[in-house]
Structures are given as C-alpha cells and as structure tokens.
Amino acid sequence: MNEKDFAELAAGHALNALSSDDEQTFVDALAAHQEWDAQLRADQDVVAFLAEGVADATPPLNARSEVLRRVAALASGADPDAPAAESSTPPVPGISAADAALLPPGSREDGTTPEPAPDTNTVQTIARRNWTRGIFALAASFVLLLGLGFGAVLISEQVNKPVSVVALDQIQSAPDAQVASIALDGGGSATVHWSPELGKTVLVSDGLPALAPQEAFEMWFVRGDTPVAAGVFTPGPDGDATALMDGAMQAGDVIAVTVEPAGGSPTGVPSTDPIIAIPTA
C-alpha cells in the first residue's frame, strides 16, 4: 500500500465509516508504516473541529412526520405542499397522527366517550423517540457529506501536487526504493531517490546557490565518462527543489548537477563543473 491509499483509509477511519475489511487493511498498514500516523491524527483533528463547529439545535417535534408525509405524497404523485388530510385521531401538539395512535388508552377518543388528553410524560417520551431517530438520520447524512468533502480534498490535493512530488511519493512507496545523499558546501544537502521498477528518479536538494536571472540547474546521468542530460530546474527562494529527472537511471550512474544557461546546455554536454555529484553504486 502506498501513502495515497493510506490517506484515503485514514479519512474513512476518522469518520468511523470503513467496512470491516477496509478497517483491518487500515490497521495493518498503520502497524507497518508508523510514520503515516501523522496523516491519521490530522484527519481526526479535522473531524473533531467540524463536529465542534456544529451548533446545537432542537428540531420541531413534527419534523420527521412531515418529511415522511411529503415523501409519501411524492411517491403517490400527490402535491407534497397540500395540507395533510384530516385524521380520525385527535391531534396532539407536536406529535403526528401515526405517533398519536401509539398513545395508551385514555389519550384519544374510542368512538363512544371522550377520553382525557395524554399526560406530559407520554408526550415527551414520543417526542424524545422522534428526536433520537432524527439525530441518527442527521448523523448519517453528516458522515456522508463529510466523507464526500474529504474525498474532494484528497482529490484536490492529488490533482494540485507537482509531478515531481507525486513521483517522489511513488518511489518512496515502491518496494525497491533506494536513496543516496551528499552534503553541499555551505550547509545544504542533495538526495537522490530512485526505483528501478518504476524507472523514476527524483532529486531533492536544499541550500542550493543562487542563480543569475538567465541561468538554470541542469541534471545529468553520468555513465562512465558520458553525461546524459536529464532535465533542468530552478530552486525556490530558499534554494530548495524537488526535481523529476528525465529518463531512467542505470546501475552505477552518478547523478550530477551543473549551472547552465536557462533551458539547458546548448551543446548537450556540461559547460561547467558539477556542483552536485552523487554516486549511486
């Protein structure tokens, strides 16, 4: 499992929305990759934040009955906005006719003599039952919407990730992932990540020297005495960069970086001495 798949399971786990099989897969993945725990904690924090941000509200006591009446009207082709038909059961404030039918004897007319209205405890019991049903339905809807929201966030994150970062994630999740690093003059560092199975190589560096406006860094696979151009990049303001190299690395290649004119060396070979040279063998 890669980190992207784990992130999707972590969101579902935080919402308590995983199937038993997915939950077991999540538990196994977390046990094997404890460094991914930060993703789970972040999802749990978001869920907690959203839950705290929902204000308490008391729905009308007849909300459930009204929704069910409208659904039944739509199913039968009737006008859902039409007033409800008169019921033979005397109305009780805040309780539907269906619920009123459940009231104990003495709370409605039996066709012979009038009966007293239900007591307050009976009315509150039915109201609490309706409220509980509504809470479960609301919670289910909230989990569904929240899950869709997390899905949208995850999709957005994946779509907006730079190609080099996506490639780095894939390499780090590959079973044959390899890495090599060196320290740079001035306190920076350069690390190359590669996967022969994926055929991808990514250079991650920090503390690179500043470039002139018309310059760029060019990457090379150096095979013996032969340099093979592998793309250009410019670092961020702090000299940091994550760059996907063009082409596939071969066993024994040295990863080199030189300073070249913007767009790369016009001759196809390095025009300056390398500022980075990382052996991979």
C-alpha positions in Angstrom: 0.0 0.0 0.0 1.2 3.5 -0.8 0.7 6.6 1.2 -2.0 7.9 -1.0 -4.1 4.8 -0.4 -3.5 5.0 3.3 -4.6 8.7 3.4 -8.0 7.6 1.9 -8.4 4.9 4.5 -7.3 7.2 7.3 -10.1 9.7 6.4 -12.6 6.9 6.5 -11.3 5.6 9.8 -11.5 9.1 11.3 -15.2 9.2 10.3 -15.8 5.6 11.5 -17.0 4.9 8.0 -14.8 1.9 6.9 -16.1 -1.6 6.3 -14.6 -4.3 8.5 -12.2 -5.4 5.7 -11.0 -1.8 5.0 -10.6 -1.3 8.7 -8.4 -4.3 9.0 -6.4 -3.1 6.0 -6.0 0.3 7.6 -4.8 -1.2 10.9 -2.3 -3.5 9.2 -1.0 -0.6 7.1 -0.6 1.7 10.1 1.3 -1.0 12.0 3.7 -1.4 9.1 4.1 2.3 8.5 4.0 4.1 11.8 5.4 7.2 10.1 2.0 7.6 8.5 0.3 8.2 11.9 0.6 12.0 11.3 -2.0 11.7 8.5 -4.5 9.9 10.8 -4.0 12.5 13.5 -4.6 15.3 11.1 -7.9 13.7 9.8 -9.1 13.1 13.4 -8.3 16.8 14.3 -10.4 17.9 11.3 -13.3 15.7 12.2 -13.2 17.0 15.8 -13.0 20.6 14.6 -16.0 20.2 12.3 -18.0 18.4 15.0 -17.3 21.2 17.5 -18.4 23.8 14.9 -21.9 22.4 14.6 -24.2 24.4 16.9 -26.8 22.5 18.9 -30.4 22.9 17.6 -33.7 21.5 18.6 -35.8 20.4 15.6 -39.6 20.7 15.6 -41.3 17.7 17.1 -43.2 17.0 14.0 -40.3 17.3 11.6 -40.0 13.5 11.0 -43.7 13.1 10.4 -43.8 16.0 7.9 -40.8 14.6 5.9 -42.4 11.2 5.7 -45.7 12.7 4.7 -44.1 14.6 1.9 -42.1 11.5 0.7 -45.4 9.5 0.6 -47.1 12.3 -1.3 -44.3 12.4 -3.9 -44.4 8.6 -4.3 -48.1 8.7 -5.0 -48.0 11.6 -7.4 -49.8 13.9 -5.0 -48.9 17.5 -4.2 -46.5 17.4 -1.2 -47.4 21.0 -0.4 -51.1 20.2 0.0 -52.3 20.2 3.6 -52.4 16.9 5.3 -55.8 15.0 5.3 -57.9 15.1 8.4 -57.2 12.2 10.8 -59.8 10.4 13.0 -57.3 10.6 15.8 -57.4 13.8 17.8 -54.2 15.8 17.2 -51.7 16.1 20.0 -49.4 19.2 19.7 -46.0 18.3 18.3 -46.9 14.6 17.5 -48.1 13.0 14.3 -51.3 11.1 13.9 -49.2 7.9 13.5 -47.5 8.5 16.8 -50.7 9.6 18.5 -52.1 6.1 17.6 -49.4 4.6 19.8 -50.6 6.5 22.9 -52.1 4.4 25.7 -55.8 4.1 26.2 -57.3 7.2 27.7 -55.3 9.5 25.4 -57.8 9.6 22.5 -61.5 9.1 21.7 -62.6 5.4 21.2 -65.8 6.2 19.4 -68.0 6.2 22.5 -67.0 8.7 25.1 -64.3 11.4 25.1 -61.1 10.4 26.8 -58.6 12.8 28.6 -55.6 14.1 26.7 -52.2 12.2 27.2 -50.1 13.4 30.1 -46.9 15.3 29.7 -44.6 12.4 30.3 -46.2 10.4 27.5 -45.9 13.3 25.0 -42.3 13.8 26.0 -41.5 10.1 25.6 -42.7 10.1 22.0 -41.0 13.4 21.3 -37.7 12.0 22.6 -38.1 9.0 20.4 -38.7 11.2 17.3 -35.7 13.3 18.3 -33.5 10.2 18.6 -34.5 9.0 15.2 -33.8 12.4 13.7 -30.4 12.5 15.3 -29.4 9.2 13.8 -30.6 10.3 10.3 -28.8 13.6 10.7 -25.6 11.9 11.8 -25.7 9.5 8.9 -26.2 12.4 6.5 -23.4 14.4 8.1 -21.0 11.5 7.8 -21.9 11.1 4.1 -21.3 14.8 3.4 -18.2 14.9 5.4 -16.9 11.8 3.6 -17.6 13.5 0.3 -15.8 16.6 1.5 -12.7 14.6 2.5 -12.8 12.9 -0.9 -12.9 16.2 -2.6 -10.0 17.5 -0.5 -8.0 14.4 -1.3 -8.7 14.6 -5.0 -7.8 18.3 -5.0 -4.5 17.6 -3.2 -3.6 14.9 -5.6 -4.5 17.0 -8.7 -2.6 20.0 -7.4 0.6 18.1 -6.4 3.6 18.8 -8.7 4.6 15.9 -10.9 7.9 15.7 -9.1 6.3 15.3 -5.7 3.9 12.7 -6.9 6.8 10.8 -8.4 8.7 11.0 -5.1 5.7 9.6 -3.2 5.5 6.7 -5.7 9.2 6.0 -5.3 9.1 6.1 -1.5 6.2 3.6 -1.6 7.9 1.2 -4.0 9.4 -2.0 -2.6 12.7 -1.4 -4.4 13.1 2.3 -3.4 16.7 3.4 -3.0 18.3 6.6 -1.8 21.7 8.3 -1.7 22.7 11.7 -0.2 25.7 14.1 0.0 26.3 17.3 1.9 26.8 20.5 -0.1 29.2 23.3 0.5 27.5 26.0 2.6 25.4 23.6 4.7 22.9 22.3 2.1 22.3 18.7 1.1 21.2 16.8 -2.0 19.4 13.4 -2.0 18.5 11.2 -5.0 15.6 8.8 -4.7 15.0 6.1 -7.4 13.1 3.0 -8.1 14.4 0.6 -10.9 11.0 -1.0 -11.0 9.2 2.3 -11.7 12.0 3.7 -13.8 11.8 7.1 -12.0 14.5 9.2 -10.3 13.9 12.3 -8.2 16.5 14.8 -6.9 15.7 16.6 -3.6 18.0 19.4 -2.6 18.2 22.3 -0.2 20.7 25.2 0.3 21.5 25.5 -3.4 23.4 28.6 -4.5 21.6 31.5 -6.1 21.3 31.6 -9.8 21.6 34.6 -12.2 18.4 35.5 -14.0 19.3 33.7 -17.2 20.7 30.5 -15.5 19.2 27.2 -14.5 20.4 24.0 -12.9 20.8 21.0 -15.3 20.7 17.4 -14.1 22.8 14.6 -15.7 23.1 10.8 -15.5 26.9 10.3 -15.8 27.8 6.9 -17.1 31.5 6.4 -17.0 32.7 9.4 -18.9 29.4 10.1 -20.7 27.0 12.6 -19.3 23.3 12.2 -20.3 21.1 15.3 -20.0 18.2 14.7 -17.6 16.3 18.0 -17.4 16.6 21.5 -15.9 15.1 23.1 -12.8 15.2 26.3 -10.8 15.0 26.1 -7.0 12.7 28.0 -4.7 13.6 31.2 -2.8 15.4 29.2 -0.1 17.4 27.1 -2.6 15.1 24.1 -2.1 14.0 21.9 -5.1 12.3 18.6 -5.9 13.0 17.7 -9.5 12.0 14.6 -11.5 14.8 13.6 -13.8 14.1 12.8 -17.5 14.8 9.2 -18.5 15.7 6.1 -16.4 18.8 5.8 -14.3 21.1 2.8 -15.0 23.1 0.9 -12.4 26.2 2.7 -11.4 25.2 6.2 -12.7 26.4 9.3 -10.9 23.8 12.0 -10.5 25.3 15.3 -11.3 24.0 18.9 -11.4 25.7 21.8 -13.3 24.9 25.5 -13.7 23.8 26.1 -17.3 22.1 28.8 -19.4 18.3 28.8 -19.0 16.9 25.9 -20.9 20.0 23.8 -20.5 23.4 23.4 -22.1 23.2 24.4 -25.8 25.9 21.8 -26.7 24.3 18.8 -24.9 27.2 18.4 -22.6 28.0 20.2 -19.3 29.6 23.6 -19.7 30.7 24.0 -16.0 32.0 21.7 -13.3 29.2 20.0 -11.3 28.1 21.5 -8.0 26.5 18.1 -7.1 27.8 14.7 -7.8 26.0 11.8 -6.1 27.4 8.2 -6.6 24.6 5.6 -6.7 26.8 2.5 -6.6 
